[in-house]
Amino acid sequence: MTNGQNRCDILPGTHVRIVLKKDQRTGNLTPGIVKDILTKSSFHPHGIKVRLVDGQVGRVKEIKAGPY
């Protein structure tokens, strides 16, 4: 499992856990599958921002090869 700070590690279809804007204080992670990558830069210290297939938007905190 890796962190989500590098854009090159994330592709559409990747299984990730993100932190939603409303959960930033608690650090609660939401699992999902990446639909779109929203961050244009190759690196972001707080995590690459993505949209999941269910429409939720957040910053990637964990990347996993398989399903959760």
C-alpha positions in Angstrom: 0.0 0.0 0.0 1.3 3.5 -0.9 0.3 7.0 -0.1 -1.5 9.1 -2.7 0.9 12.0 -3.2 2.2 11.0 -6.6 -0.1 11.3 -9.6 1.8 8.6 -11.5 0.7 6.0 -8.9 -3.0 6.6 -9.6 -5.0 5.6 -12.7 -8.8 5.3 -13.4 -9.9 2.0 -11.9 -7.4 2.1 -9.0 -8.7 1.0 -5.6 -8.0 3.8 -3.1 -9.1 5.2 0.2 -9.7 9.0 0.2 -10.4 11.6 2.9 -13.5 13.7 2.0 -13.5 17.4 2.7 -16.0 16.9 5.6 -13.7 14.2 7.1 -10.4 16.2 7.0 -10.5 16.9 10.8 -11.3 13.3 11.8 -9.2 11.6 9.1 -12.0 9.2 8.4 -11.2 7.3 5.1 -13.7 6.4 2.4 -12.9 3.4 0.1 -13.6 3.5 -3.6 -12.5 3.2 -7.2 -11.0 6.2 -9.1 -13.1 7.6 -12.0 -11.2 10.9 -12.6 -8.0 12.4 -11.5 -8.6 16.1 -10.6 -5.2 17.3 -9.6 -3.1 18.4 -12.6 0.3 18.5 -10.9 2.5 15.4 -10.6 2.8 15.7 -6.8 0.6 17.1 -4.0 1.7 16.9 -0.3 -1.9 16.3 1.0 -2.7 13.7 -1.7 -3.9 13.8 -5.2 -7.6 14.9 -5.6 -9.8 12.3 -7.3 -13.4 11.7 -8.1 -14.6 8.2 -7.3 -17.1 6.2 -9.5 -19.8 7.0 -7.0 -19.2 10.7 -7.4 -17.4 11.5 -4.1 -14.4 13.8 -4.3 -11.4 13.7 -2.0 -7.7 13.4 -1.6 -6.0 10.0 -1.9 -4.5 8.8 1.4 -3.9 5.1 0.5 -3.6 3.1 -2.7 -4.2 -0.6 -2.8 -3.8 -3.0 -5.7 -6.8 -5.1 -5.0 -10.4 -4.6 -3.7 -11.1 -3.5 -0.1 
